[in-house]
Amino acid sequence: MDHDTRLSGLPAPPPQGAAALPPGTYDGTLVLVTGGGTGLGKAIAAEFARLGADLVIASRSEDHLRPAQQELGTRVTAAVCDVRDPARIGALFDACPLPDVLVNNAAANFPVPAEDMSAHAWRAVVDITLTGTFLMTREFGRRHLAARTPGSIINVGASYAWTGGPGYAHSAAAKAGVRNLVETLAVEWGPYGIQVNGLVPGLMPHEDMTADIRGTLEHAADQDRRQPALRVGAPRELGWAATFLASPYARFITGHTLVVDGANWQRRALVGPPVVPVRDQMGRDPFTG
Ligand code: NAP
């Protein structure tokens, strides 16, 4: 059966460079974005910068941070920091004024069937994605509590936190923990003026995607037609959502996780497609032990 060629999907977003909030919304504000040198973290950082924020972008690799620092403008500090290391995190916070906003965007991910997953792979992803988010958040929270200042935290998640993610047992479990942390800490720290929210991107291809993830996407042609929106997301759409969530216009929103994915994660079919085991989808031979 031919599909209806008149379907338009969700409208395209405004162009790169448009801002969703009044100019200067973040004037005088410092925003710290982990993993801000690449991909979606860089896109989030760019939207905060457009609205006047000073930025700290933090990750492990100078090679990721330096080009992004140049691209993002003059009020950007690049800081080498591994979010798994509490001492490095303490040093990062010592080296700059206390940020008003923390965006926990750094994460690690690669697809692998659970039966093939090494303990090292599991630990690496959970340590960066879940423990790293907690350690950054704890440092930010401690310092704001001690200083009696308000703050806003955004944890970047993934929709398989709710649904599970075949091929991504480590990352899906870690993101479920990240989402849960949002709910716990919003209640613990609300009395101190600290908001904690989650932000979940849908499929938002970008030039920094790892070869593993890119390879999985290339397996399935025509990503636009696989989305209820009939298009994938643009990274700036995530940036706009982040700048709203941490803004004065969202002060009563906390403990919430906002999904920006064109409803892809709620997708169901009248009759489900045949089940294909993950190892078959990945072109792996049968598991023999
Ligand atoms: P990405 O390009 O792989 O970026 C990951 C970033 O995290 C990199 O900048 C990396 O920089 C940093 N990082 C990794 N390990 C770190 C560590 N130990 N300490 C500090 N920084 C570390 O990912 P992305 O596609 O932009 O995704 C960004 C976020 O969105 C992630 O939380 C991801 O789970 C989520 N997400 C993305 C999509 C999508 O469509 N792209 C969909 C759902 C969810 P260094 O290598 O320099 O450390």
Residues whose N, C-alpha, C, O or C-beta is under 5 A from the ligand:
A	BS01	NAP	G35 G36 G37 T38 G39 L40 G41 A58 S59 R60 S61 H64 C81 D82 V83 R84 N105 A106 A107 I128 V156 G157 A158 P201 G202 L203 M204 P205 D208 M209
